Amino acid sequence: QVQLVESGGGLVQPGGSLRLSCAASGFTFSPAAMSWYRQAPGKERELVARIMSAGGRLNYADSVKGRFTISRDNAKNTVYLQMNNLKPEDTAVYYCKAQIYGNAYWGQGTQVTVSS
């Protein structure tokens, strides 16, 4: 079955960095569009970044442009989110999403907390 397993979250001070990983299995990874979403307490889930299939067209939310970088390693079936210069408002649960052949799959999420 499809599995998306996020890792790399944690507590970091403002200005710090984290790298999230999402390991995928159960489907053909390379043609899938992969995204990172986040949901803060009391807010709706929002798109953070998306990377299309091999060829890698990228999209970012305005709030993270210049600070976050999404990438993928098709040989490892993994998508990454490098987050630099983190701010308290980046605090949220971060979710990995895969879209392929009209289906969407979600991971369980990983908590990112930015606080001094």
Secondary structure, DSSP 8 states (H G I E B T S, - for coil): --EEEEE--EEE-TT--EEEEEEEESS--TTSEEEEEEE-TTS--EEEEEE-STT--EEE-TTTTTTEEEEEETTTTEEEEEE-S--GGG-EEEEEEEEETTEEEE---EEEEE--
